[in-house]
Amino acid sequence: MTVNKGTVREMTIHSKILNEELELIVYLPATFSPLYKYNVLIAQDGRDYFNLGRVARVADSLLESKEIANTIIVGVPYKSVADRRRKYHPEGEQFPLYKRFLGEELVPFLDQEFPTYQMGQGRALIGDSLAATISLLTALEYPHTFGKVIMQSPLVNNHVLRQVEKFEEPHLLDLYHVIGTGETEVKTTKGEVEDFLTPNRELHKIISNKGYPYFYEEFNGNHTWTHWQPDLPRALSKMLK
């Protein structure tokens, strides 16, 4: 069966909050029409999701088989490893500003450019590793703007656990969370080796106890796209029904 291919285009947005131009990679479904409304999936590590995750191809195939609703995918690439840490890490200098950019600038921009469902349940955030961390923490801060989060092997520290624990409206956020059983010695971009599995299990416990709508699974593997890529079809079909 030949699958209809959506189009991928690049755009830029000027962020007043961050005081810089940010590049966007935008996927529009093959049947895109301004007459219909669309869900929006925003990917941190945007270029990685398009190149390594092959997210456009995954979306083409899920849209064709009607496993997901009409969705526009927007990738926000990082400029460098240092830039990624500055924006995504809870201790990064631009971390609070980047969350504000996503919630207060990117969403209004996308709502203006495209025919979107302008509500939390129509918007999802996705990320791997640190990109998953910033996705979760942004949704906790803007739960009426983003109603769904897909986390592939997030970095979890005390800050993350505290935010999830103290969030008072867990029913607003639909969470998808996977972590590899082999993620006990992950080399971080700072060159340190960290155990991702133990704190992710701790996060799992807190999310479950708080009653968030939630899917969790431990896969047999390590902290790489070798495992995140094959997980994408299930993640998207569960979260973008």
Secondary structure as the mmCIF struct_conf table of DSSP 4:
data_model
#
loop_
_struct_conf.conf_type_id
_struct_conf.id
_struct_conf.beg_label_comp_id
_struct_conf.beg_label_asym_id
_struct_conf.beg_label_seq_id
_struct_conf.end_label_comp_id
_struct_conf.end_label_asym_id
_struct_conf.end_label_seq_id
HELX_LH_PP_P HELX_LH_PP_P1 THR A 2 LYS A 5
STRN STRN1 THR A 7 SER A 15
TURN_TY1_P TURN_TY1_P1 LYS A 16 ASN A 19
STRN STRN2 GLU A 20 LEU A 28
TURN_TY1_P TURN_TY1_P2 ALA A 30 THR A 31
TURN_TY1_P TURN_TY1_P3 PRO A 34 LEU A 35
BEND BEND1 TYR A 36 TYR A 36
STRN STRN3 TYR A 38 TYR A 38
STRN STRN4 ASN A 39 GLN A 44
BEND BEND2 ASP A 45 ASP A 45
HELX_RH_AL_P HELX_RH_AL_P1 GLY A 46 ASN A 51
TURN_TY1_P TURN_TY1_P4 LEU A 52 LEU A 52
BEND BEND3 GLY A 53 GLY A 53
HELX_RH_AL_P HELX_RH_AL_P2 VAL A 55 GLU A 64
TURN_TY1_P TURN_TY1_P5 SER A 65 LYS A 66
BEND BEND4 ILE A 68 ILE A 68
BEND BEND5 ASN A 70 ASN A 70
STRN STRN5 THR A 71 VAL A 76
BEND BEND6 LYS A 79 SER A 80
HELX_RH_AL_P HELX_RH_AL_P3 VAL A 81 TYR A 88
BEND BEND7 HIS A 89 HIS A 89
TURN_TY1_P TURN_TY1_P6 PRO A 90 GLU A 91
BEND BEND8 GLY A 92 GLY A 92
TURN_TY1_P TURN_TY1_P7 GLU A 93 GLN A 94
HELX_RH_AL_P HELX_RH_AL_P4 PHE A 95 ARG A 100
HELX_RH_PI_P HELX_RH_PI_P1 PHE A 101 LEU A 106
HELX_RH_AL_P HELX_RH_AL_P5 VAL A 107 GLU A 113
BEND BEND9 PHE A 114 PHE A 114
STRN STRN6 THR A 116 THR A 116
BEND BEND10 MET A 119 MET A 119
HELX_RH_3T_P HELX_RH_3T_P1 GLY A 120 GLY A 122
STRN STRN7 ARG A 123 ASP A 128
TURN_TY1_P TURN_TY1_P8 SER A 129 SER A 129
HELX_RH_AL_P HELX_RH_AL_P6 LEU A 130 GLU A 141
TURN_TY1_P TURN_TY1_P9 PRO A 143 THR A 145
STRN STRN8 LYS A 148 GLN A 152
BEND BEND11 SER A 153 SER A 153
HELX_RH_AL_P HELX_RH_AL_P7 ASN A 158 LYS A 166
BEND BEND12 GLU A 168 GLU A 168
HELX_RH_3T_P HELX_RH_3T_P2 PRO A 170 LEU A 172
STRN STRN9 ASP A 174 GLY A 180
TURN_TY1_P TURN_TY1_P10 THR A 181 THR A 184
BEND BEND13 GLU A 185 GLU A 185
STRN STRN10 VAL A 186 LYS A 187
HELX_LH_PP_P HELX_LH_PP_P2 THR A 188 THR A 188
TURN_TY1_P TURN_TY1_P11 THR A 189 LYS A 190
BEND BEND14 GLY A 191 GLY A 191
STRN STRN11 VAL A 193 GLU A 194
HELX_RH_AL_P HELX_RH_AL_P8 LEU A 197 LYS A 210
TURN_TY1_P TURN_TY1_P12 GLY A 211 GLY A 211
STRN STRN12 TYR A 214 PHE A 219
BEND BEND15 ASN A 220 GLY A 221
BEND BEND16 HIS A 223 THR A 224
HELX_RH_AL_P HELX_RH_AL_P9 TRP A 225 MET A 239
#
